[in-house]
Amino acid sequence: HLNAIASLTLTSVPSKLVCRDKETNELMDFLEDGINSGGSTSSLYMCGMPGLGKTATFLYVIDKLKETYDFEFIFINCMKLSKPTDIYSILAETMLEKSASRPATACKNLQNYFTRKGKKPPYVILVDELDALLNKKQDIVYNLYNWTSMKNSGLIVVGIANTMDLPQKFQAKISSRHGHKQIIFPPYRREELQAILKRRLEDTELFTEDAVKFACGKVASY
């Protein structure tokens, strides 16, 4: 029972991802290009309704890239931040190996780091629930995207949110940095849901095949 529960959680990353080949390949190409180029120079936006495998796909690709490339990975869920500007403190503490500081100070230190000449080690940053960073000025998202555009930044930023029209809400200064790279995750079909559950539950015999088909049919009909 515990194995089945663990396998079905949204944060579980299977050893082989099924039914997301197109999205996996697009994400793999984007991250590989960024790592090889010393930074992505633009950012990527992943969108789709909850439960469609956005985060799981990303973590799966990260695991595969780690087998070949040397880079650091930072995963930030913005819904867990006390306030949006805390993202600066997290990034500065991780990337600059500085103890946690006030967000304003951390932002300044990061700006100095990215404007400094010289090649920097690659960092892949996943910003989940990106829309939680959108304040009135939109300066937090702008800074993240602007830093990727700096020469030899080593920075690769991927944002995830559930809304497909979020980039349309960006101010012009952000859109010019964003680059309009987007991966849309469509809803799963019934057959795809069955394949996913079969893969995740292959080491258990907790559910009958008919039960899995029934559940997938109900979910796919919504």
N, C-alpha and C positions, 0 to 999 in steps of 0.2 A: 504493500500500500504506500509506504513512504517513498519508494523508488518511483512509483507512478506519479505521485504528487510532485516530486522534484522534477520529473521529466516534462510535466505539463505546465510548469511555471513560465511566465513570460521571459524571465531572465536566464532560463536554461538554454545553453548553446549546444545543439546536437553536433556529433562528430561529422555528420554529413547533412547539409541543408538541402531540402527538397522543395520543388515548386517555386523557387525564386532565382532561377538561373539567369534570367535577363538582368534583374536588378543586381545580382551578385557580380556579374561580369562588368556592368557599368561602374559599380562602386570600386571594384578591383582596379579597373583601368584608371580611374580618377586618382586613387590613392597611390598607385604605382608611379604615375606620372609626377605627382607631387613629391614623393620621396626621392625619386631620381633627379628631379629638377631643383632640389633644395628649397622646396616650398611650392604651393599650388597656384599662387598669384591671383586666384579667385576662390570662391567658396562653393560648397555644394549644399543643396537643400533637399531633404528627403521628407515626403509627406504621404499621408494615408490615414485611414481610420485606425483607432487603437486595435491591437491584436493582429495586425497584418504582417508582423515579422520584421518591422523596420530595424529595431534595435538588435534583434537576434541575428539578422543578416549582417549588420555592421560588425558585431562582435565575432561572428564566424569568419568574415573576411580579415579582420585584424589577426585572428589566430593563424590563418593561412599565411599572411604576409610576414608574420614573425618568424616563420620557418626560413625565410629567404633574406629579409631586410633587417637592418639594425635601426630602430627608431623607438621613441617614447610615445606612450599612449595615455591620454588623459580623458576620463569620462566624467562629465558634469551633468547632473540632472538639475535643471534650473528650478524645478518645483521644490527642491529640498534646500534651496538657499534662503537664509533669513531675509535677505534683501538682494535685489539684482546685482548691485555693485560688489557683492562678496565674491563674485567670479574673479575679480582682479586679484584678490588676496590669495585665492586658491591657485591661480596660474603662477603668480609670483613665487609663492612658497614652493611649488613643484619645479618650475622651470629655472628659477634663479637661486634656488636653495636658500631662500631667506625665510626667517621666521615670520609667522603671520603678522601682517601690518595693516594699518588702516587702508581701506579700498583706494582712497585718493593717492596715498603714497605708493601703493602697489601698482596702480595704473601708471604713475610717473616712472617708476622703475622699469616697467615693461616697455613703455615707450622708448626709454633710453636704450634698452637692450635691443629692440628691433631696429632702431635707427643707427646703431653702432655698426661700423664697417666690419666685414669679415664673414665668412661662411659659418652658419650655426647648425647644430645638430637638428635633425628632423623631429618635429613633434606633431602627432596627429591628435586633434582635439575633437571629441564628439560632444556637441552641445544639445542635449535632449531637452524637450519642452522649450524650444528656442523662444516661443512667443512670450514666455514669462520674463524675458529680458527687455521687452519693448516698453520703455518708458516714453514720456512725452517728447523728449529731445532725441530719442533713439541713438544716443551717443555710445551706449555700451556695445550694441550690435555693430555700429559703425567702426568703433575701434578694433573689434575682432576682425572684421573684414578688411579694414585698412592695413592692419599689420600683415596680413597675408600678401598684400600687394607690394610690400617692401622687398627690395632686392636681397636675395640670400637670407630671407627670414627663417627658412626652415619650417615655417608654420603651414599646417593643413587643417582647415576648419570645416567640419560638416555639422549642419544644423538639422534637427529633427523636430517636427511638430505634426499635429493632426490635421491642421487646416491647409488646404491646397492654395488658398489665395494670400497667404502670409507675405510672400515677396511683393505682392501688389500694394501692400501697406507700407513698404519701406519708403523712406524719403529718397529723393533723387541721388543724394550723395552716397547712400548705401547701395542703391541699385547699380551705380557705376562701379562699385567694388565687388558686388556679389557675383556678377558674371552670368546670372540667369541659368546656372547649371542646376538641374532639378531631376530627381527620380521620384516618380509617382508609383505608389504601391496599390494596385487594384485589389478589390475584394477577392477572396479565395472562392473557387467553385467547389461544389460538393466533392467531386473526385479528388481535388487537391487537398481538401481537409482530411479526407480518408487516408491519403498517402502520408500526410504529415503525422497523423495520430498513429498510423501503423509503424512509422519509423520511430517515433518517440516511445512507443509502448512495446517495442519488439522484444524487450527483455522481461516482460511481464505477461501474465495470462489473466489479468484482472477483469477485462471486458471481452464479451463475445463480439464476433464480427458484426452480427446484426445490431448490437447495441451501438457500436461505433458508426455504422451506416445511418442508423436512426438519428443519432445526435448530430452528425454532419449535415443530414438533410434538414433538420430543424434550424441549425445555424445559418446554412446557405440560403434559406428561404427569407431571412430577414433583410 
